[in-house]
Amino acid sequence: MAYILPLVNWSNGIIMIAVFGIVCVALVAALLIFMNSGKKDKS
C-alpha cells in the first residue's frame, strides 16, 4: 500500500486549469475584437 501514489496534484492542477481557461477566454476575446474591427471598414 505504500506504493500507491496520488495521480493528481490538485494544487498544481487547479492553477494550470485556471491559466488555460484565462488563455482561452483571452483568445476568444481577441478574435471577436478583430472580427468586429474588420466590419467597420466597409460601412
C-alpha positions as YAML, in Angstrom:
chain: A
units: angstrom
residues:
- id: 1
  name: MET
  ca: [0.00, 0.00, 0.00]
- id: 2
  name: ALA
  ca: [2.98, 2.34, 0.36]
- id: 3
  name: TYR
  ca: [3.49, 2.28, -3.41]
- id: 4
  name: ILE
  ca: [0.11, 3.88, -4.16]
- id: 5
  name: LEU
  ca: [0.74, 7.47, -5.16]
- id: 6
  name: PRO
  ca: [-1.87, 10.10, -5.96]
- id: 7
  name: LEU
  ca: [-2.22, 10.55, -9.72]
- id: 8
  name: VAL
  ca: [-3.45, 14.14, -9.49]
- id: 9
  name: ASN
  ca: [-1.75, 17.05, -7.78]
- id: 10
  name: TRP
  ca: [-4.77, 19.27, -7.18]
- id: 11
  name: SER
  ca: [-2.84, 22.35, -6.07]
- id: 12
  name: ASN
  ca: [-0.91, 22.43, -9.33]
- id: 13
  name: GLY
  ca: [-3.79, 21.14, -11.47]
- id: 14
  name: ILE
  ca: [-6.26, 23.84, -10.45]
- id: 15
  name: ILE
  ca: [-3.70, 26.54, -11.26]
- id: 16
  name: MET
  ca: [-2.99, 25.02, -14.68]
- id: 17
  name: ILE
  ca: [-6.71, 24.72, -15.49]
- id: 18
  name: ALA
  ca: [-7.28, 28.34, -14.43]
- id: 19
  name: VAL
  ca: [-4.40, 29.58, -16.63]
- id: 20
  name: PHE
  ca: [-5.70, 27.51, -19.56]
- id: 21
  name: GLY
  ca: [-9.18, 28.97, -19.11]
- id: 22
  name: ILE
  ca: [-7.86, 32.54, -18.96]
- id: 23
  name: VAL
  ca: [-5.81, 31.99, -22.12]
- id: 24
  name: CYS
  ca: [-8.84, 30.55, -23.95]
- id: 25
  name: VAL
  ca: [-11.06, 33.48, -22.91]
- id: 26
  name: ALA
  ca: [-8.37, 35.96, -23.97]
- id: 27
  name: LEU
  ca: [-8.01, 34.31, -27.39]
- id: 28
  name: VAL
  ca: [-11.77, 34.32, -27.98]
- id: 29
  name: ALA
  ca: [-11.99, 37.97, -26.91]
- id: 30
  name: ALA
  ca: [-9.12, 38.94, -29.21]
- id: 31
  name: LEU
  ca: [-10.79, 37.08, -32.09]
- id: 32
  name: LEU
  ca: [-14.11, 38.86, -31.52]
- id: 33
  name: ILE
  ca: [-12.42, 42.27, -31.31]
- id: 34
  name: PHE
  ca: [-10.51, 41.52, -34.51]
- id: 35
  name: MET
  ca: [-13.68, 40.43, -36.33]
- id: 36
  name: ASN
  ca: [-15.66, 43.48, -35.18]
- id: 37
  name: SER
  ca: [-12.90, 45.90, -36.17]
- id: 38
  name: GLY
  ca: [-12.85, 44.47, -39.69]
- id: 39
  name: LYS
  ca: [-16.56, 45.11, -40.29]
- id: 40
  name: LYS
  ca: [-16.24, 48.86, -39.55]
- id: 41
  name: ASP
  ca: [-14.10, 49.46, -42.66]
- id: 42
  name: LYS
  ca: [-16.87, 48.50, -45.12]
- id: 43
  name: SER
  ca: [-19.60, 50.70, -43.65]
...
